[in-house]
Amino acid sequence: MIRVGMGFDVHRLVEGRELWMGGIKIPYHLGLLGHSDADVVLHALCDALLGAAALRDIGFHFPDTDARYKGIDSKKLLLETMRLVAEKGYSFGNADITICAEQPKLNPHIPAMQQAIAECIGCDVDCVSLKATTTEKLGFTGRGEGIAAYATVLIEKKSL
Ligand code: MG
């Protein structure tokens, strides 16, 4: 049986924070604001995985009111998400992720993000697709107020 899931996340860009996306630190003068490391890419991916397995959402499993998750590396949230998905009998198929950001330019960082995500999931880098787009200076992403990410995943359960 195969199942699909989609995830969406947004974080605000602010001064005085590191910019973590796709499991890596990206050099930029602004960073994403959040209770965790605010890795918008991994959060969208976690939500897509949870959605595919009908396991609610990231806020349900990792509430931002819980001190355990303060400043946490979102790769740990992805690992725990993969554990939950595997517990329900599913294995990872592939992910396709789109990041909407006016700045910084993300294309040079895509291979490293792909690598970090694939290592975390334990899959081939070829199973993790990342795309970056601007929104033509329109909306909050276009004004550089925040970054948004969309993720689609496929998971599968081998029939007995
Ligand atoms: Mg988030």
Backbone and ligand atoms as CSV (ligand in chain L), in Angstrom:
chain,resi,resn,atom,element,x,y,z
A,1,MET,N,N,0.843,-1.196,0.000
A,1,MET,CA,C,0.000,0.000,0.000
A,1,MET,C,C,0.888,1.259,0.000
A,2,ILE,N,N,0.559,2.180,-0.852
A,2,ILE,CA,C,1.300,3.448,-0.840
A,2,ILE,C,C,0.365,4.564,-0.375
A,3,ARG,N,N,0.965,5.543,0.298
A,3,ARG,CA,C,0.181,6.677,0.790
A,3,ARG,C,C,0.984,7.954,0.579
A,4,VAL,N,N,0.277,9.051,0.345
A,4,VAL,CA,C,0.952,10.339,0.175
A,4,VAL,C,C,0.580,11.270,1.325
A,5,GLY,N,N,1.427,12.245,1.565
A,5,GLY,CA,C,1.144,13.249,2.583
A,5,GLY,C,C,1.718,14.573,2.138
A,6,MET,N,N,1.124,15.667,2.643
A,6,MET,CA,C,1.681,16.988,2.329
A,6,MET,C,C,1.864,17.777,3.611
A,7,GLY,N,N,2.862,18.624,3.620
A,7,GLY,CA,C,3.135,19.460,4.788
A,7,GLY,C,C,3.464,20.873,4.350
A,8,PHE,N,N,3.154,21.820,5.223
A,8,PHE,CA,C,3.406,23.234,4.930
A,8,PHE,C,C,3.869,23.892,6.219
A,9,ASP,N,N,4.852,24.766,6.110
A,9,ASP,CA,C,5.282,25.502,7.307
A,9,ASP,C,C,5.820,26.870,6.912
A,10,VAL,N,N,5.745,27.783,7.871
A,10,VAL,CA,C,6.227,29.158,7.702
A,10,VAL,C,C,6.943,29.571,8.972
A,11,HIS,N,N,8.072,30.255,8.840
A,11,HIS,CA,C,8.687,30.907,10.000
A,11,HIS,C,C,9.115,32.315,9.601
A,12,ARG,N,N,9.096,33.181,10.600
A,12,ARG,CA,C,9.447,34.579,10.399
A,12,ARG,C,C,10.970,34.758,10.403
A,13,LEU,N,N,11.476,35.618,9.528
A,13,LEU,CA,C,12.914,35.937,9.501
A,13,LEU,C,C,13.183,37.110,10.437
A,14,VAL,N,N,14.136,36.918,11.334
A,14,VAL,CA,C,14.462,37.969,12.305
A,14,VAL,C,C,15.983,38.089,12.480
A,15,GLU,N,N,16.387,39.193,13.106
A,15,GLU,CA,C,17.805,39.377,13.437
A,15,GLU,C,C,18.140,38.573,14.690
A,16,GLY,N,N,19.407,38.210,14.827
A,16,GLY,CA,C,19.866,37.563,16.052
A,16,GLY,C,C,19.568,36.083,16.147
A,17,ARG,N,N,19.233,35.449,15.030
A,17,ARG,CA,C,19.003,34.000,15.006
A,17,ARG,C,C,19.827,33.392,13.885
A,18,GLU,N,N,20.247,32.130,14.067
A,18,GLU,CA,C,20.939,31.411,12.992
A,18,GLU,C,C,19.889,30.913,12.000
A,19,LEU,N,N,20.294,30.803,10.739
A,19,LEU,CA,C,19.368,30.307,9.718
A,19,LEU,C,C,19.621,28.818,9.480
A,20,TRP,N,N,18.692,27.996,9.981
A,20,TRP,CA,C,18.770,26.545,9.794
A,20,TRP,C,C,17.678,26.114,8.832
A,21,MET,N,N,18.083,25.463,7.759
A,21,MET,CA,C,17.103,24.958,6.790
A,21,MET,C,C,17.595,23.647,6.197
A,22,GLY,N,N,16.700,22.692,6.110
A,22,GLY,CA,C,17.057,21.395,5.534
A,22,GLY,C,C,18.164,20.707,6.318
A,23,GLY,N,N,18.236,20.996,7.615
A,23,GLY,CA,C,19.202,20.334,8.490
A,23,GLY,C,C,20.598,20.922,8.475
A,24,ILE,N,N,20.785,22.031,7.746
A,24,ILE,CA,C,22.111,22.664,7.723
A,24,ILE,C,C,21.998,24.147,8.091
A,25,LYS,N,N,23.133,24.704,8.533
A,25,LYS,CA,C,23.173,26.135,8.870
A,25,LYS,C,C,23.598,26.893,7.611
A,26,ILE,N,N,22.796,27.880,7.251
A,26,ILE,CA,C,23.061,28.656,6.039
A,26,ILE,C,C,23.518,30.057,6.436
A,27,PRO,N,N,24.665,30.509,5.890
A,27,PRO,CA,C,25.145,31.840,6.260
A,27,PRO,C,C,24.210,32.937,5.744
A,28,TYR,N,N,23.688,33.734,6.676
A,28,TYR,CA,C,22.786,34.838,6.313
A,28,TYR,C,C,22.702,35.752,7.533
A,29,HIS,N,N,22.392,37.033,7.320
A,29,HIS,CA,C,22.364,37.957,8.456
A,29,HIS,C,C,21.067,37.861,9.265
A,30,LEU,N,N,20.094,37.088,8.774
A,30,LEU,CA,C,18.852,36.869,9.516
A,30,LEU,C,C,18.667,35.368,9.723
A,31,GLY,N,N,17.839,35.025,10.700
A,31,GLY,CA,C,17.524,33.619,10.929
A,31,GLY,C,C,16.037,33.452,11.156
A,32,LEU,N,N,15.589,32.200,11.192
A,32,LEU,CA,C,14.158,31.945,11.383
A,32,LEU,C,C,13.836,31.863,12.874
A,33,LEU,N,N,12.716,32.502,13.227
A,33,LEU,CA,C,12.278,32.566,14.622
A,33,LEU,C,C,11.377,31.376,14.939
A,34,GLY,N,N,11.624,30.741,16.076
A,34,GLY,CA,C,10.773,29.627,16.485
A,34,GLY,C,C,11.225,29.065,17.814
A,35,HIS,N,N,10.407,28.173,18.367
A,35,HIS,CA,C,10.709,27.541,19.659
A,35,HIS,C,C,11.889,26.576,19.502
A,36,SER,N,N,11.888,25.842,18.381
A,36,SER,CA,C,12.994,24.931,18.062
A,36,SER,C,C,14.038,25.723,17.275
A,37,ASP,N,N,14.848,25.025,16.468
A,37,ASP,CA,C,15.775,25.751,15.589
A,37,ASP,C,C,15.037,26.397,14.412
A,38,ALA,N,N,13.719,26.173,14.343
A,38,ALA,CA,C,12.830,26.797,13.339
A,38,ALA,C,C,13.156,26.374,11.902
A,39,ASP,N,N,13.637,25.139,11.752
A,39,ASP,CA,C,13.963,24.630,10.415
A,39,ASP,C,C,12.663,24.360,9.646
A,40,VAL,N,N,12.267,25.360,8.881
A,40,VAL,CA,C,10.978,25.359,8.180
A,40,VAL,C,C,10.872,24.180,7.199
A,41,VAL,N,N,11.997,23.787,6.617
A,41,VAL,CA,C,12.009,22.702,5.630
A,41,VAL,C,C,11.735,21.362,6.321
A,42,LEU,N,N,12.449,21.118,7.423
A,42,LEU,CA,C,12.247,19.854,8.135
A,42,LEU,C,C,10.862,19.791,8.771
A,43,HIS,N,N,10.333,20.943,9.204
A,43,HIS,CA,C,8.993,20.941,9.796
A,43,HIS,C,C,7.933,20.576,8.750
A,44,ALA,N,N,8.057,21.144,7.547
A,44,ALA,CA,C,7.107,20.792,6.472
A,44,ALA,C,C,7.231,19.310,6.133
A,45,LEU,N,N,8.473,18.813,6.128
A,45,LEU,CA,C,8.713,17.401,5.819
A,45,LEU,C,C,8.110,16.489,6.891
A,46,CYS,N,N,8.318,16.838,8.162
A,46,CYS,CA,C,7.733,16.051,9.263
A,46,CYS,C,C,6.215,16.019,9.141
A,47,ASP,N,N,5.606,17.171,8.843
A,47,ASP,CA,C,4.150,17.226,8.729
A,47,ASP,C,C,3.654,16.383,7.553
A,48,ALA,N,N,4.410,16.350,6.469
A,48,ALA,CA,C,4.030,15.527,5.318
A,48,ALA,C,C,4.085,14.044,5.690
A,49,LEU,N,N,5.137,13.653,6.418
A,49,LEU,CA,C,5.286,12.250,6.836
A,49,LEU,C,C,4.170,11.855,7.799
A,50,LEU,N,N,3.908,12.729,8.771
A,50,LEU,CA,C,2.849,12.438,9.742
A,50,LEU,C,C,1.501,12.361,9.026
A,51,GLY,N,N,1.286,13.276,8.081
A,51,GLY,CA,C,0.039,13.293,7.326
A,51,GLY,C,C,-0.149,12.019,6.513
A,52,ALA,N,N,0.909,11.548,5.888
A,52,ALA,CA,C,0.822,10.341,5.067
A,52,ALA,C,C,0.428,9.137,5.918
A,53,ALA,N,N,0.859,9.132,7.175
A,53,ALA,CA,C,0.562,8.008,8.073
A,53,ALA,C,C,-0.663,8.282,8.946
A,54,ALA,N,N,-1.364,9.407,8.701
A,54,ALA,CA,C,-2.522,9.823,9.514
A,54,ALA,C,C,-2.156,9.851,10.999
A,55,LEU,N,N,-1.044,10.524,11.283
A,55,LEU,CA,C,-0.539,10.616,12.662
A,55,LEU,C,C,-0.583,12.067,13.178
A,56,ARG,N,N,-1.650,12.779,12.833
A,56,ARG,CA,C,-1.817,14.176,13.269
A,56,ARG,C,C,-0.718,15.072,12.706
A,57,ASP,N,N,-0.206,16.014,13.548
A,57,ASP,CA,C,0.772,16.967,13.004
A,57,ASP,C,C,1.903,17.218,13.989
A,58,ILE,N,N,2.873,18.000,13.533
A,58,ILE,CA,C,4.102,18.223,14.296
A,58,ILE,C,C,3.822,18.895,15.642
A,59,GLY,N,N,2.852,19.804,15.658
A,59,GLY,CA,C,2.504,20.494,16.911
A,59,GLY,C,C,1.868,19.556,17.928
A,60,PHE,N,N,1.219,18.503,17.448
A,60,PHE,CA,C,0.593,17.512,18.323
A,60,PHE,C,C,1.669,16.678,19.024
A,61,HIS,N,N,2.698,16.294,18.271
A,61,HIS,CA,C,3.756,15.438,18.831
A,61,HIS,C,C,4.846,16.220,19.557
A,62,PHE,N,N,5.137,17.428,19.059
A,62,PHE,CA,C,6.239,18.223,19.618
A,62,PHE,C,C,5.745,19.628,19.942
A,63,PRO,N,N,4.917,19.796,20.964
A,63,PRO,CA,C,4.311,21.114,21.230
A,63,PRO,C,C,5.344,22.190,21.572
A,64,ASP,N,N,5.112,23.406,21.050
A,64,ASP,CA,C,6.080,24.487,21.273
A,64,ASP,C,C,5.969,25.073,22.684
A,65,THR,N,N,5.112,24.451,23.508
A,65,THR,CA,C,5.021,24.850,24.916
A,65,THR,C,C,5.888,23.924,25.779
A,66,ASP,N,N,6.456,22.889,25.157
A,66,ASP,CA,C,7.251,21.898,25.880
A,66,ASP,C,C,8.726,22.310,25.885
A,67,ALA,N,N,9.271,22.512,27.082
A,67,ALA,CA,C,10.663,22.975,27.225
A,67,ALA,C,C,11.674,22.016,26.610
A,68,ARG,N,N,11.290,20.726,26.466
A,68,ARG,CA,C,12.189,19.735,25.861
A,68,ARG,C,C,12.556,20.096,24.423
A,69,TYR,N,N,11.678,20.835,23.768
A,69,TYR,CA,C,11.901,21.132,22.346
A,69,TYR,C,C,12.473,22.527,22.118
A,70,LYS,N,N,12.792,23.239,23.209
A,70,LYS,CA,C,13.330,24.594,23.057
A,70,LYS,C,C,14.722,24.531,22.424
A,71,GLY,N,N,14.861,25.207,21.288
A,71,GLY,CA,C,16.154,25.265,20.598
A,71,GLY,C,C,16.597,23.950,19.981
A,72,ILE,N,N,15.697,22.961,19.956
A,72,ILE,CA,C,16.093,21.615,19.505
A,72,ILE,C,C,16.453,21.612,18.012
A,73,ASP,N,N,17.425,20.760,17.680
A,73,ASP,CA,C,17.806,20.494,16.293
A,73,ASP,C,C,16.630,19.734,15.658
A,74,SER,N,N,16.041,20.302,14.623
A,74,SER,CA,C,14.855,19.680,14.017
A,74,SER,C,C,15.151,18.328,13.378
A,75,LYS,N,N,16.444,17.996,13.179
A,75,LYS,CA,C,16.776,16.659,12.683
A,75,LYS,C,C,16.330,15.610,13.713
A,76,LYS,N,N,16.349,15.994,15.011
A,76,LYS,CA,C,15.870,15.077,16.054
A,76,LYS,C,C,14.355,14.875,15.931
A,77,LEU,N,N,13.645,15.941,15.534
A,77,LEU,CA,C,12.195,15.818,15.341
A,77,LEU,C,C,11.907,14.928,14.119
A,78,LEU,N,N,12.742,15.066,13.090
A,78,LEU,CA,C,12.572,14.228,11.889
A,78,LEU,C,C,12.848,12.758,12.223
A,79,LEU,N,N,13.885,12.510,13.022
A,79,LEU,CA,C,14.196,11.133,13.431
A,79,LEU,C,C,13.036,10.525,14.208
A,80,GLU,N,N,12.478,11.294,15.132
A,80,GLU,CA,C,11.354,10.806,15.941
A,80,GLU,C,C,10.110,10.603,15.061
A,81,THR,N,N,9.915,11.507,14.092
A,81,THR,CA,C,8.798,11.365,13.151
A,81,THR,C,C,8.942,10.075,12.351
A,82,MET,N,N,10.163,9.811,11.873
A,82,MET,CA,C,10.409,8.578,11.112
A,82,MET,C,C,10.155,7.341,11.979
A,83,ARG,N,N,10.483,7.444,13.274
A,83,ARG,CA,C,10.236,6.324,14.193
A,83,ARG,C,C,8.729,6.057,14.305
A,84,LEU,N,N,7.945,7.144,14.428
A,84,LEU,CA,C,6.485,7.013,14.541
A,84,LEU,C,C,5.890,6.391,13.275
A,85,VAL,N,N,6.388,6.835,12.134
A,85,VAL,CA,C,5.893,6.342,10.843
A,85,VAL,C,C,6.251,4.854,10.684
A,86,ALA,N,N,7.500,4.502,11.069
A,86,ALA,CA,C,7.959,3.111,10.972
A,86,ALA,C,C,7.174,2.211,11.923
A,87,GLU,N,N,6.836,2.766,13.100
A,87,GLU,CA,C,6.076,2.024,14.101
A,87,GLU,C,C,4.709,1.609,13.546
A,88,LYS,N,N,4.184,2.424,12.636
A,88,LYS,CA,C,2.895,2.120,12.016
A,88,LYS,C,C,3.063,1.218,10.789
A,89,GLY,N,N,4.305,0.781,10.557
A,89,GLY,CA,C,4.557,-0.195,9.489
A,89,GLY,C,C,4.933,0.386,8.141
A,90,TYR,N,N,5.184,1.703,8.100
A,90,TYR,CA,C,5.496,2.328,6.810
A,90,TYR,C,C,6.991,2.558,6.640
A,91,SER,N,N,7.437,2.472,5.395
A,91,SER,CA,C,8.805,2.874,5.082
A,91,SER,C,C,8.753,4.065,4.124
A,92,PHE,N,N,9.838,4.817,4.120
A,92,PHE,CA,C,9.920,6.040,3.331
A,92,PHE,C,C,10.064,5.720,1.845
A,93,GLY,N,N,9.346,6.458,1.033
A,93,GLY,CA,C,9.470,6.312,-0.412
A,93,GLY,C,C,10.305,7.446,-0.983
A,94,ASN,N,N,9.705,8.622,-1.102
A,94,ASN,CA,C,10.447,9.798,-1.568
A,94,ASN,C,C,9.775,11.063,-1.070
A,95,ALA,N,N,10.508,12.155,-1.147
A,95,ALA,CA,C,9.974,13.458,-0.745
A,95,ALA,C,C,10.297,14.476,-1.828
A,96,ASP,N,N,9.393,15.396,-2.032
A,96,ASP,CA,C,9.609,16.516,-2.942
A,96,ASP,C,C,9.240,17.782,-2.174
A,97,ILE,N,N,10.214,18.671,-2.045
A,97,ILE,CA,C,10.059,19.848,-1.176
A,97,ILE,C,C,10.288,21.123,-1.978
A,98,THR,N,N,9.437,22.116,-1.760
A,98,THR,CA,C,9.637,23.430,-2.387
A,98,THR,C,C,9.776,24.481,-1.296
A,99,ILE,N,N,10.844,25.262,-1.385
A,99,ILE,CA,C,11.086,26.342,-0.419
A,99,ILE,C,C,10.807,27.671,-1.123
A,100,CYS,N,N,10.021,28.538,-0.482
A,100,CYS,CA,C,9.730,29.862,-1.032
A,100,CYS,C,C,10.491,30.904,-0.225
A,101,ALA,N,N,11.495,31.502,-0.831
A,101,ALA,CA,C,12.312,32.507,-0.145
A,101,ALA,C,C,12.849,33.505,-1.171
A,102,GLU,N,N,12.765,34.773,-0.835
A,102,GLU,CA,C,13.327,35.799,-1.725
A,102,GLU,C,C,14.850,35.829,-1.580
A,103,GLN,N,N,15.317,35.740,-0.319
A,103,GLN,CA,C,16.732,35.751,0.042
A,103,GLN,C,C,16.909,34.808,1.228
A,104,PRO,N,N,18.029,34.216,1.469
A,104,PRO,CA,C,19.201,34.190,0.604
A,104,PRO,C,C,18.985,33.263,-0.589
A,105,LYS,N,N,19.898,33.298,-1.525
A,105,LYS,CA,C,19.836,32.381,-2.666
A,105,LYS,C,C,20.130,30.980,-2.160
A,106,LEU,N,N,19.229,30.057,-2.407
A,106,LEU,CA,C,19.350,28.721,-1.812
A,106,LEU,C,C,19.949,27.676,-2.726
A,107,ASN,N,N,19.957,27.933,-4.015
A,107,ASN,CA,C,20.439,26.902,-4.942
A,107,ASN,C,C,21.811,26.321,-4.595
A,108,PRO,N,N,22.800,27.152,-4.161
A,108,PRO,CA,C,24.109,26.570,-3.824
A,108,PRO,C,C,24.051,25.603,-2.632
A,109,HIS,N,N,23.010,25.709,-1.808
A,109,HIS,CA,C,22.925,24.901,-0.579
A,109,HIS,C,C,22.074,23.642,-0.742
A,110,ILE,N,N,21.455,23.497,-1.899
A,110,ILE,CA,C,20.519,22.375,-2.072
A,110,ILE,C,C,21.188,20.999,-1.936
A,111,PRO,N,N,22.361,20.764,-2.545
A,111,PRO,CA,C,22.969,19.430,-2.372
A,111,PRO,C,C,23.260,19.090,-0.908
A,112,ALA,N,N,23.715,20.071,-0.122
A,112,ALA,CA,C,24.012,19.809,1.296
A,112,ALA,C,C,22.733,19.534,2.087
A,113,MET,N,N,21.659,20.239,1.751
A,113,MET,CA,C,20.376,19.989,2.430
A,113,MET,C,C,19.863,18.593,2.094
A,114,GLN,N,N,19.957,18.241,0.805
A,114,GLN,CA,C,19.545,16.911,0.334
A,114,GLN,C,C,20.279,15.823,1.100
A,115,GLN,N,N,21.613,16.013,1.215
A,115,GLN,CA,C,22.481,15.064,1.910
A,115,GLN,C,C,22.086,14.926,3.372
A,116,ALA,N,N,21.877,16.068,4.037
A,116,ALA,CA,C,21.537,16.054,5.467
A,116,ALA,C,C,20.203,15.345,5.703
A,117,ILE,N,N,19.231,15.623,4.850
A,117,ILE,CA,C,17.902,15.003,5.012
A,117,ILE,C,C,17.980,13.503,4.736
A,118,ALA,N,N,18.689,13.124,3.664
A,118,ALA,CA,C,18.807,11.706,3.311
A,118,ALA,C,C,19.513,10.924,4.417
A,119,GLU,N,N,20.547,11.537,5.021
A,119,GLU,CA,C,21.268,10.882,6.125
A,119,GLU,C,C,20.349,10.676,7.312
A,120,CYS,N,N,19.554,11.675,7.606
A,120,CYS,CA,C,18.644,11.624,8.754
A,120,CYS,C,C,17.577,10.538,8.548
A,121,ILE,N,N,17.020,10.488,7.349
A,121,ILE,CA,C,15.973,9.508,7.050
A,121,ILE,C,C,16.573,8.117,6.834
A,122,GLY,N,N,17.819,8.092,6.352
A,122,GLY,CA,C,18.453,6.817,6.026
A,122,GLY,C,C,18.014,6.341,4.648
A,123,CYS,N,N,17.956,7.268,3.710
A,123,CYS,CA,C,17.555,6.909,2.340
A,123,CYS,C,C,18.591,7.433,1.353
A,124,ASP,N,N,18.432,7.074,0.108
A,124,ASP,CA,C,19.299,7.553,-0.959
A,124,ASP,C,C,19.037,9.055,-1.179
A,125,VAL,N,N,20.094,9.814,-1.493
A,125,VAL,CA,C,19.885,11.261,-1.740
A,125,VAL,C,C,18.923,11.492,-2.902
A,126,ASP,N,N,18.880,10.543,-3.790
A,126,ASP,CA,C,18.010,10.634,-4.955
A,126,ASP,C,C,16.523,10.593,-4.573
A,127,CYS,N,N,16.222,10.177,-3.357
A,127,CYS,CA,C,14.827,10.103,-2.903
A,127,CYS,C,C,14.374,11.392,-2.220
A,128,VAL,N,N,15.283,12.374,-2.145
A,128,VAL,CA,C,14.943,13.662,-1.521
A,128,VAL,C,C,15.153,14.774,-2.542
A,129,SER,N,N,14.065,15.335,-3.023
A,129,SER,CA,C,14.139,16.428,-3.989
A,129,SER,C,C,13.854,17.746,-3.283
A,130,LEU,N,N,14.686,18.740,-3.551
A,130,LEU,CA,C,14.498,20.071,-2.966
A,130,LEU,C,C,14.499,21.093,-4.089
A,131,LYS,N,N,13.543,22.000,-4.017
A,131,LYS,CA,C,13.474,23.054,-5.020
A,131,LYS,C,C,13.333,24.386,-4.300
A,132,ALA,N,N,13.915,25.429,-4.861
A,132,ALA,CA,C,13.789,26.757,-4.254
A,132,ALA,C,C,13.184,27.700,-5.277
A,133,THR,N,N,12.280,28.540,-4.793
A,133,THR,CA,C,11.690,29.544,-5.673
A,133,THR,C,C,11.530,30.854,-4.917
A,134,THR,N,N,11.548,31.951,-5.617
A,134,THR,CA,C,11.133,33.216,-5.008
A,134,THR,C,C,9.624,33.296,-5.249
A,135,THR,N,N,8.987,34.295,-4.669
A,135,THR,CA,C,7.571,34.512,-5.005
A,135,THR,C,C,7.426,35.855,-5.716
A,136,GLU,N,N,8.468,36.174,-6.510
A,136,GLU,CA,C,8.432,37.377,-7.359
A,136,GLU,C,C,8.146,38.645,-6.557
A,137,LYS,N,N,8.771,38.705,-5.348
A,137,LYS,CA,C,8.636,39.847,-4.444
A,137,LYS,C,C,7.195,40.059,-3.947
A,138,LEU,N,N,6.337,39.072,-4.130
A,138,LEU,CA,C,4.943,39.188,-3.685
A,138,LEU,C,C,4.757,38.476,-2.343
A,139,GLY,N,N,3.888,39.059,-1.508
A,139,GLY,CA,C,3.534,38.424,-0.240
A,139,GLY,C,C,4.652,38.487,0.786
A,140,PHE,N,N,4.429,37.802,1.932
A,140,PHE,CA,C,5.409,37.903,3.032
A,140,PHE,C,C,6.758,37.290,2.674
A,141,THR,N,N,6.734,36.243,1.850
A,141,THR,CA,C,8.022,35.665,1.449
A,141,THR,C,C,8.735,36.619,0.496
A,142,GLY,N,N,7.974,37.227,-0.384
A,142,GLY,CA,C,8.544,38.157,-1.359
A,142,GLY,C,C,9.128,39.395,-0.717
A,143,ARG,N,N,8.521,39.808,0.408
A,143,ARG,CA,C,9.041,40.976,1.143
A,143,ARG,C,C,10.184,40.592,2.079
A,144,GLY,N,N,10.512,39.306,2.137
A,144,GLY,CA,C,11.604,38.842,2.984
A,144,GLY,C,C,11.244,38.817,4.457
A,145,GLU,N,N,9.947,38.777,4.761
A,145,GLU,CA,C,9.521,38.745,6.168
A,145,GLU,C,C,9.571,37.331,6.743
A,146,GLY,N,N,9.569,36.353,5.861
A,146,GLY,CA,C,9.586,34.976,6.332
A,146,GLY,C,C,9.889,34.030,5.194
A,147,ILE,N,N,10.000,32.745,5.551
A,147,ILE,CA,C,10.259,31.701,4.561
A,147,ILE,C,C,9.192,30.622,4.728
A,148,ALA,N,N,8.705,30.111,3.609
A,148,ALA,CA,C,7.687,29.057,3.626
A,148,ALA,C,C,8.249,27.819,2.943
A,149,ALA,N,N,7.757,26.655,3.358
A,149,ALA,CA,C,8.170,25.404,2.708
A,149,ALA,C,C,6.965,24.476,2.566
A,150,TYR,N,N,6.924,23.802,1.441
A,150,TYR,CA,C,5.890,22.810,1.144
A,150,TYR,C,C,6.586,21.471,0.917
A,151,ALA,N,N,6.028,20.407,1.469
A,151,ALA,CA,C,6.621,19.081,1.256
A,151,ALA,C,C,5.541,18.079,0.872
A,152,THR,N,N,5.860,17.226,-0.059
A,152,THR,CA,C,5.001,16.099,-0.426
A,152,THR,C,C,5.835,14.832,-0.243
A,153,VAL,N,N,5.271,13.832,0.400
A,153,VAL,CA,C,6.009,12.579,0.561
A,153,VAL,C,C,5.144,11.383,0.160
A,154,LEU,N,N,5.839,10.314,-0.148
A,154,LEU,CA,C,5.186,9.026,-0.379
A,154,LEU,C,C,5.800,8.033,0.607
A,155,ILE,N,N,4.918,7.282,1.268
A,155,ILE,CA,C,5.395,6.214,2.160
A,155,ILE,C,C,4.713,4.924,1.709
A,156,GLU,N,N,5.293,3.797,2.065
A,156,GLU,CA,C,4.657,2.550,1.645
A,156,GLU,C,C,4.708,1.484,2.734
A,157,LYS,N,N,3.714,0.620,2.688
A,157,LYS,CA,C,3.643,-0.516,3.611
A,157,LYS,C,C,3.618,-1.765,2.753
A,158,LYS,N,N,4.577,-2.640,3.007
A,158,LYS,CA,C,4.616,-3.891,2.230
A,158,LYS,C,C,3.482,-4.788,2.707
A,159,SER,N,N,2.695,-5.311,1.749
A,159,SER,CA,C,1.597,-6.190,2.139
A,159,SER,C,C,2.156,-7.576,2.484
A,160,LEU,N,N,1.543,-8.209,3.480
A,160,LEU,CA,C,2.062,-9.501,3.960
A,160,LEU,C,C,1.608,-10.652,3.060
L,1,MG,MG,MG,7.626,25.156,12.211
